[in-house]
Amino acid sequence: MAYNKRNKLERIKQVQDTARKHLLPGVSMIHVFNTYIHPQFKISRGVFFRYMNVPVKEELDKLNNNDNNGETKFKQLEMELFK
């Protein structure tokens, strides 16, 4: 289980990168799951297929944009408190 959304997305990215590295023409996703993903990540087949459908790059970009906006708001609030 992930501690926060960023950590979960990073884990999903690792699973996707590992799967894409081993997916070759003629190799099934089930074979990649059984041979590489399950032994390393200990996730079920359903979770694996769910992870493969997550648009990780877009989600991480959204989080990074939100973090940048959130940091400026926090700094402004912090400055107002210590005047």
C-alpha positions in Angstrom: 0.0 0.0 0.0 1.3 3.4 -0.9 2.0 6.1 1.6 0.8 8.9 -0.6 -0.3 9.4 -4.2 3.2 10.3 -5.5 4.7 7.1 -4.1 1.9 5.0 -5.6 2.5 6.6 -9.0 6.2 6.0 -8.7 5.6 2.4 -8.0 3.1 2.1 -10.9 5.8 3.7 -13.1 8.3 1.1 -12.0 5.9 -1.7 -12.8 5.1 -0.2 -16.3 8.8 0.3 -17.1 9.6 -3.3 -16.1 6.7 -4.7 -18.2 7.5 -2.6 -21.2 11.2 -3.6 -21.0 10.2 -7.3 -21.3 7.2 -7.0 -23.6 8.4 -8.1 -27.0 6.4 -9.2 -30.1 5.2 -12.7 -29.4 5.5 -12.4 -25.6 2.2 -12.3 -23.8 1.4 -9.9 -20.9 0.6 -12.9 -18.7 4.1 -14.4 -19.3 5.7 -11.0 -18.4 3.5 -10.8 -15.3 4.3 -14.4 -14.2 8.0 -14.2 -15.0 9.0 -10.6 -14.0 6.3 -8.6 -12.3 4.8 -10.9 -9.7 8.2 -12.1 -8.3 9.5 -8.6 -8.0 6.4 -6.5 -7.0 4.1 -9.1 -5.4 0.9 -7.7 -7.0 -2.0 -9.6 -8.4 -2.8 -9.9 -12.1 -5.8 -7.6 -11.8 -3.7 -4.9 -10.1 -1.0 -5.4 -12.8 -3.5 -4.8 -15.6 -5.0 -1.8 -13.7 -1.5 -0.3 -13.3 -0.8 -0.8 -17.0 -3.8 1.4 -17.8 -2.8 4.4 -15.6 -1.5 7.5 -17.4 1.4 7.9 -14.9 3.3 10.7 -16.7 0.2 12.9 -16.8 -0.7 12.2 -13.2 2.8 13.0 -12.0 2.8 16.2 -14.0 -0.5 17.2 -12.4 1.0 16.5 -8.9 4.1 18.5 -9.7 2.1 21.4 -10.9 -0.1 21.3 -7.8 2.9 21.0 -5.5 4.5 24.1 -7.1 1.2 26.0 -6.6 0.8 24.7 -3.1 4.3 25.7 -2.1 3.8 29.3 -3.1 0.5 29.5 -1.2 2.2 28.0 1.9 5.1 30.4 1.7 2.7 33.4 1.5 0.7 32.1 4.4 3.9 31.6 6.4 5.0 35.1 5.7 1.7 36.5 6.8 1.9 34.6 10.1 5.3 35.9 11.1 4.9 39.6 10.3 
